[in-house]
Amino acid sequence: MRLIELGHTGKTVGQLGYGLWRFSGTGVDEALPKIRTAIDAGMTLIDTADVYGAGDVGFGGSEALLGEVLRADPGLRSKMLLATKGGVDLGVPYDNSRDYMLKACDASLKRLGVEQIDLYQVHRVDLLTGPEELANTLDTLVASGKVAEIGVSNMTAPQLRALSSHMKAPIVSVQNEFSALCQAPIDDGVLSWCQETGATFLCWSPLGGGRLLNPSDNDNAALSVVSALDAIAKTYDMSRADAAMAFLLRYPAKIIPIVGTQTLERIDHFGQKEWPVLGRREWYDVVEAARGERMP
């Protein structure tokens, strides 16, 4: 698998990451093969969050299960870049205050059973915490050695600029929604900010939350994009999901789609896939399908 540098850190990971949003709710016997398969397939960025699992086993469930996996096979730790997130306080809904974030990071470290988190991401923006306070908190986490690198998630370009202007440590990654169906980062300045700063862009929901795989009959927006993707899939003899991934990987930035499948065969498939470089017309067909109009 092609390697992507995380920001300007010199650390490289596979061009696809493995996400653990749906990871909890199983035991170690089922979870361990998923992590092994992902890493063996080259998906060395393992992405979770403290809130993952809240819908089934409870807040922290995904981190706790990953911690059990690492205790069962300690050798996996050195093979992965471990990424998690904090800043969501269910019912509040967000809290980026210094006290909350420091405690959230400590809780994540405990659940994961590690001494350092490779990539700690601000999950959601708390509008009541100013960028200077948040920046100071994140710099404290790096200085303490509890966190190696800082990333953010679900931030706008102005929010990125405001936060980064107060930070000593660089923001090495941004994780926002990006798919053939949701192309907002192309136009809202976030991908341009990543290109400007060298930050790596992590795509959550790269398959449109399932809408690209199983669009409903009245989902005209998805159906239009699906038609363009199916044409690409036919040309390159691959699946629609593969075409959707190839669309993302064609963008000229450091792009890492986060794969969330829980099926071992699918994990291995995405890891072993040789991704074609889409032609300009093919790529723009998808862009225009999502926008519902021709480019000017």
Kinemage of the C-alpha trace (Angstrom):
@kinemage 1
@onewidth
@group {chain A} dominant
@subgroup {mainchain}
@vectorlist {calphas} color= white
{ca met a 1} P 0.000 0.000 0.000
{ca arg a 2} L 1.166 3.504 -0.802
{ca leu a 3} L 2.414 5.437 2.228
{ca ile a 4} L 1.280 8.934 3.225
{ca glu a 5} L 3.229 11.238 5.531
{ca leu a 6} L 1.323 12.530 8.535
{ca gly a 7} L 1.732 16.278 8.242
{ca his a 8} L 5.450 17.100 8.204
{ca thr a 9} L 6.235 14.669 11.022
{ca gly a 10} L 8.250 12.180 8.985
{ca lys a 11} L 5.839 9.474 10.188
{ca thr a 12} L 4.125 7.521 7.430
{ca val a 13} L 0.943 5.465 7.375
{ca gly a 14} L -0.992 3.570 4.727
{ca gln a 15} L -3.126 5.593 2.323
{ca leu a 16} L -6.222 4.060 3.911
{ca gly a 17} L -6.905 4.141 7.639
{ca tyr a 18} L -9.026 1.776 9.708
{ca gly a 19} L -11.820 3.359 11.741
{ca leu a 20} L -13.343 1.882 14.894
{ca trp a 21} L -16.682 3.675 15.064
{ca arg a 22} L -18.552 0.351 14.832
{ca phe a 23} L -15.829 -1.662 16.541
{ca ser a 24} L -17.312 -2.054 20.031
{ca gly a 25} L -19.943 -4.538 21.104
{ca thr a 26} L -17.823 -7.613 20.393
{ca gly a 27} L -15.208 -9.549 22.313
{ca val a 28} L -11.446 -9.688 21.860
{ca asp a 29} L -11.694 -12.939 19.890
{ca glu a 30} L -13.662 -11.136 17.183
{ca ala a 31} L -11.936 -7.764 17.452
{ca leu a 32} L -8.318 -8.923 17.356
{ca pro a 33} L -8.445 -10.403 13.821
{ca lys a 34} L -9.872 -7.121 12.494
{ca ile a 35} L -6.932 -5.098 13.802
{ca arg a 36} L -4.419 -7.701 12.646
{ca thr a 37} L -5.983 -7.872 9.189
{ca ala a 38} L -6.064 -4.086 8.835
{ca ile a 39} L -2.421 -3.686 9.843
{ca asp a 40} L -1.275 -6.616 7.703
{ca ala a 41} L -3.107 -5.025 4.758
{ca gly a 42} L -1.255 -1.748 5.298
{ca met a 43} L -3.927 0.229 7.147
{ca thr a 44} L -1.584 1.264 9.932
{ca leu a 45} L -3.516 4.342 11.070
{ca ile a 46} L -6.054 3.025 13.573
{ca asp a 47} L -8.654 5.697 14.335
{ca thr a 48} L -11.041 5.654 17.275
{ca ala a 49} L -12.632 8.149 19.703
{ca asp a 50} L -13.656 8.200 23.334
{ca val a 51} L -17.313 8.569 22.375
{ca tyr a 52} L -17.304 5.545 20.048
{ca gly a 53} L -19.367 2.798 21.623
{ca ala a 54} L -21.752 5.126 23.421
{ca gly a 55} L -24.679 3.783 21.429
{ca asp a 56} L -24.204 0.161 22.494
{ca val a 57} L -21.663 -0.717 25.200
{ca gly a 58} L -21.228 2.804 26.547
{ca phe a 59} L -18.913 5.799 26.304
{ca gly a 60} L -15.329 4.639 25.821
{ca gly a 61} L -16.329 1.208 24.577
{ca ser a 62} L -14.260 1.280 21.393
{ca glu a 63} L -11.116 2.486 23.177
{ca ala a 64} L -11.563 -0.104 25.920
{ca leu a 65} L -11.902 -2.932 23.407
{ca leu a 66} L -8.848 -1.732 21.495
{ca gly a 67} L -6.990 -1.675 24.804
{ca glu a 68} L -7.951 -5.318 25.347
{ca val a 69} L -6.716 -6.149 21.842
{ca leu a 70} L -3.360 -4.515 22.566
{ca arg a 71} L -3.033 -6.436 25.815
{ca ala a 72} L -3.820 -9.680 23.989
{ca asp a 73} L -1.216 -8.949 21.297
{ca pro a 74} L 1.244 -6.297 22.558
{ca gly a 75} L 3.259 -6.495 19.349
{ca leu a 76} L 0.503 -4.686 17.470
{ca arg a 77} L 1.196 -1.406 19.253
{ca ser a 78} L 4.472 -0.712 17.466
{ca lys a 79} L 2.908 -1.487 14.083
{ca met a 80} L 0.143 1.120 14.275
{ca leu a 81} L -0.278 4.850 14.505
{ca leu a 82} L -2.875 5.083 17.240
{ca ala a 83} L -5.335 7.947 16.802
{ca thr a 84} L -8.200 8.866 19.077
{ca lys a 85} L -10.393 11.890 19.770
{ca gly a 86} L -11.822 13.843 22.673
{ca gly a 87} L -14.041 16.848 23.229
{ca val a 88} L -17.520 15.326 22.942
{ca asp a 89} L -19.441 15.360 26.231
{ca leu a 90} L -22.739 13.612 25.594
{ca gly a 91} L -25.728 15.729 26.517
{ca val a 92} L -23.702 18.968 26.620
{ca pro a 93} L -22.835 18.268 23.719
{ca tyr a 94} L -19.224 19.512 23.349
{ca asp a 95} L -16.552 20.584 25.833
{ca asn a 96} L -13.072 21.706 24.783
{ca ser a 97} L -12.275 23.416 28.084
{ca arg a 98} L -8.821 22.830 29.536
{ca asp a 99} L -10.062 20.819 32.501
{ca tyr a 100} L -12.298 18.597 30.380
{ca met a 101} L -9.746 17.918 27.630
{ca leu a 102} L -6.936 17.063 30.049
{ca lys a 103} L -9.189 14.630 31.905
{ca ala a 104} L -10.525 13.189 28.628
{ca cys a 105} L -7.011 12.479 27.386
{ca asp a 106} L -6.055 10.790 30.663
{ca ala a 107} L -9.194 8.644 30.476
{ca ser a 108} L -8.375 7.629 26.894
{ca leu a 109} L -4.828 6.668 27.879
{ca lys a 110} L -6.193 4.506 30.682
{ca arg a 111} L -8.784 2.750 28.512
{ca leu a 112} L -6.260 2.138 25.735
{ca gly a 113} L -3.600 0.991 28.179
{ca val a 114} L -0.859 3.048 26.527
{ca glu a 115} L 1.556 5.706 27.756
{ca gln a 116} L 1.221 7.941 24.710
{ca ile a 117} L -1.396 8.601 22.029
{ca asp a 118} L 0.209 8.994 18.608
{ca leu a 119} L -2.457 11.361 17.249
{ca tyr a 120} L -4.910 13.123 19.553
{ca gln a 121} L -7.761 14.862 17.734
{ca val a 122} L -10.257 17.480 18.871
{ca his a 123} L -13.444 15.673 17.896
{ca arg a 124} L -15.910 18.559 17.680
{ca val a 125} L -15.601 22.313 18.137
{ca asp a 126} L -16.894 23.657 21.438
{ca leu a 127} L -18.100 27.161 20.613
{ca leu a 128} L -17.677 28.220 24.250
{ca thr a 129} L -13.942 27.487 24.318
{ca gly a 130} L -11.782 30.067 22.587
{ca pro a 131} L -8.992 28.986 20.236
{ca glu a 132} L -6.246 30.343 22.514
{ca glu a 133} L -7.419 28.271 25.490
{ca leu a 134} L -7.742 25.143 23.360
{ca ala a 135} L -4.333 25.720 21.769
{ca asn a 136} L -2.690 26.051 25.177
{ca thr a 137} L -4.351 22.833 26.324
{ca leu a 138} L -3.210 20.893 23.264
{ca asp a 139} L 0.331 22.233 23.606
{ca thr a 140} L 0.291 21.106 27.242
{ca leu a 141} L -0.666 17.573 26.193
{ca val a 142} L 2.221 17.448 23.723
{ca ala a 143} L 4.705 18.897 26.225
{ca ser a 144} L 3.619 16.326 28.825
{ca gly a 145} L 4.459 13.456 26.480
{ca lys a 146} L 0.944 12.052 26.698
{ca val a 147} L 0.310 12.990 23.067
{ca ala a 148} L 2.770 12.875 20.170
{ca glu a 149} L 0.834 14.794 17.503
{ca ile a 150} L -2.279 16.968 17.344
{ca gly a 151} L -5.133 16.699 14.853
{ca val a 152} L -8.636 18.111 14.630
{ca ser a 153} L -11.968 16.905 13.324
{ca asn a 154} L -15.045 18.660 11.946
{ca met a 155} L -13.460 22.118 11.841
{ca thr a 156} L -13.964 24.868 9.297
{ca ala a 157} L -11.082 26.638 7.591
{ca pro a 158} L -11.489 29.816 9.719
{ca gln a 159} L -11.525 27.695 12.884
{ca leu a 160} L -8.347 25.934 11.738
{ca arg a 161} L -6.608 29.229 11.111
{ca ala a 162} L -7.674 30.640 14.476
{ca leu a 163} L -6.542 27.565 16.411
{ca ser a 164} L -3.248 27.107 14.582
{ca ser a 165} L -2.340 30.778 15.076
{ca his a 166} L -2.127 30.182 18.845
{ca met a 167} L -0.421 26.771 18.805
{ca lys a 168} L 3.225 25.879 19.198
{ca ala a 169} L 2.660 22.312 18.005
{ca pro a 170} L 1.477 21.942 14.399
{ca ile a 171} L -1.939 20.617 13.449
{ca val a 172} L -0.849 17.581 11.439
{ca ser a 173} L -4.267 16.257 10.399
{ca val a 174} L -7.851 17.297 9.777
{ca gln a 175} L -10.661 14.723 9.769
{ca asn a 176} L -13.857 15.923 8.100
{ca glu a 177} L -16.566 14.237 6.075
{ca phe a 178} L -15.534 13.824 2.439
{ca ser a 179} L -16.942 11.492 -0.182
{ca ala a 180} L -18.100 11.476 -3.776
{ca leu a 181} L -21.455 12.570 -2.349
{ca cys a 182} L -20.235 15.077 0.261
{ca gln a 183} L -17.643 17.247 -1.471
{ca ala a 184} L -17.792 20.225 0.904
{ca pro a 185} L -14.046 20.193 1.765
{ca ile a 186} L -13.229 20.978 -1.871
{ca asp a 187} L -15.128 24.273 -1.726
{ca asp a 188} L -15.073 25.319 1.938
{ca gly a 189} L -11.343 25.906 2.119
{ca val a 190} L -10.419 22.994 4.394
{ca leu a 191} L -8.595 20.963 1.742
{ca ser a 192} L -6.860 24.127 0.562
{ca trp a 193} L -5.743 24.788 4.149
{ca cys a 194} L -4.310 21.272 4.306
{ca gln a 195} L -2.458 21.823 1.038
{ca glu a 196} L -1.118 25.134 2.355
{ca thr a 197} L 0.114 23.752 5.677
{ca gly a 198} L 0.987 20.188 4.701
{ca ala a 199} L -1.611 18.703 7.039
{ca thr a 200} L -2.991 15.283 6.140
{ca phe a 201} L -6.717 15.078 5.425
{ca leu a 202} L -8.584 12.102 6.893
{ca cys a 203} L -11.969 11.354 5.288
{ca trp a 204} L -14.714 10.081 7.513
{ca ser a 205} L -17.711 8.427 5.861
{ca pro a 206} L -15.903 7.989 2.506
{ca leu a 207} L -18.819 5.931 1.165
{ca gly a 208} L -21.419 8.523 2.088
{ca gly a 209} L -22.665 6.711 5.151
{ca gly a 210} L -23.929 3.864 2.976
{ca arg a 211} L -25.916 6.119 0.628
{ca leu a 212} L -23.513 5.386 -2.225
{ca leu a 213} L -23.818 1.636 -1.764
{ca asn a 214} L -27.561 1.405 -1.162
{ca pro a 215} L -29.269 4.621 -2.276
{ca ser a 216} L -33.011 4.802 -1.821
{ca asp a 217} L -35.195 5.222 -4.891
{ca asn a 218} L -35.995 8.840 -3.981
{ca asp a 219} L -32.412 9.858 -3.112
{ca asn a 220} L -31.813 11.703 -6.366
{ca ala a 221} L -28.531 13.252 -5.246
{ca ala a 222} L -27.034 9.873 -4.420
{ca leu a 223} L -28.459 8.213 -7.530
{ca ser a 224} L -26.804 10.784 -9.766
{ca val a 225} L -23.398 10.241 -8.148
{ca val a 226} L -23.880 6.470 -8.194
{ca ser a 227} L -24.427 6.603 -11.952
{ca ala a 228} L -21.086 8.374 -12.431
{ca leu a 229} L -19.315 5.972 -10.079
{ca asp a 230} L -20.796 2.930 -11.799
{ca ala a 231} L -19.430 4.144 -15.133
{ca ile a 232} L -15.965 4.377 -13.571
{ca ala a 233} L -16.368 0.984 -11.932
{ca lys a 234} L -17.205 -0.569 -15.296
{ca thr a 235} L -14.192 1.044 -16.988
{ca tyr a 236} L -11.751 -0.243 -14.378
{ca asp a 237} L -13.520 -3.528 -13.593
{ca met a 238} L -14.005 -2.750 -9.919
{ca ser a 239} L -16.819 -2.230 -7.453
{ca arg a 240} L -18.733 0.977 -6.852
{ca ala a 241} L -17.105 1.247 -3.415
{ca asp a 242} L -13.688 0.997 -5.068
{ca ala a 243} L -14.647 3.729 -7.533
{ca ala a 244} L -15.724 5.961 -4.630
{ca met a 245} L -12.351 5.441 -2.949
{ca ala a 246} L -10.468 6.075 -6.186
{ca phe a 247} L -12.325 9.377 -6.551
{ca leu a 248} L -11.044 10.538 -3.156
{ca leu a 249} L -7.490 9.336 -3.707
{ca arg a 250} L -7.276 11.273 -6.985
{ca tyr a 251} L -7.425 14.629 -5.196
{ca pro a 252} L -3.980 16.334 -5.060
{ca ala a 253} L -3.603 16.449 -1.281
{ca lys a 254} L -2.474 13.979 1.368
{ca ile a 255} L -5.788 12.113 1.543
{ca ile a 256} L -6.486 9.139 3.817
{ca pro a 257} L -10.021 7.689 3.645
{ca ile a 258} L -11.044 5.961 6.881
{ca val a 259} L -12.431 2.488 6.190
{ca gly a 260} L -15.014 1.309 8.708
{ca thr a 261} L -16.023 -2.151 7.485
{ca gln a 262} L -16.187 -4.888 10.110
{ca thr a 263} L -15.808 -7.720 7.590
{ca leu a 264} L -12.357 -9.302 7.396
{ca glu a 265} L -12.649 -9.935 3.668
{ca arg a 266} L -13.533 -6.300 2.991
{ca ile a 267} L -10.734 -5.020 5.227
{ca asp a 268} L -8.234 -7.146 3.336
{ca his a 269} L -9.703 -6.146 -0.032
{ca phe a 270} L -9.315 -2.425 0.601
{ca gly a 271} L -5.804 -2.967 1.856
{ca gln a 272} L -4.664 -5.022 -1.107
{ca lys a 273} L -6.405 -2.996 -3.822
{ca glu a 274} L -4.292 -1.311 -6.496
{ca trp a 275} L -6.019 2.035 -7.015
{ca pro a 276} L -6.281 3.394 -10.553
{ca val a 277} L -5.578 7.053 -11.248
{ca leu a 278} L -8.852 8.404 -12.605
{ca gly a 279} L -8.810 10.548 -15.717
{ca arg a 280} L -9.828 14.175 -15.408
{ca arg a 281} L -13.103 13.684 -17.259
{ca glu a 282} L -13.988 10.692 -15.076
{ca trp a 283} L -13.214 12.622 -11.898
{ca tyr a 284} L -15.125 15.719 -12.973
{ca asp a 285} L -18.102 13.565 -13.958
{ca val a 286} L -18.437 12.668 -10.269
{ca val a 287} L -17.993 16.291 -9.183
{ca glu a 288} L -20.665 17.483 -11.598
{ca ala a 289} L -23.023 14.673 -10.618
{ca ala a 290} L -22.808 15.752 -6.977
{ca arg a 291} L -23.339 19.417 -7.841
{ca gly a 292} L -26.151 18.766 -10.268
{ca glu a 293} L -24.633 21.011 -12.898
{ca arg a 294} L -21.717 21.328 -15.264
{ca met a 295} L -18.597 23.100 -14.123
{ca pro a 296} L -18.547 26.693 -15.445
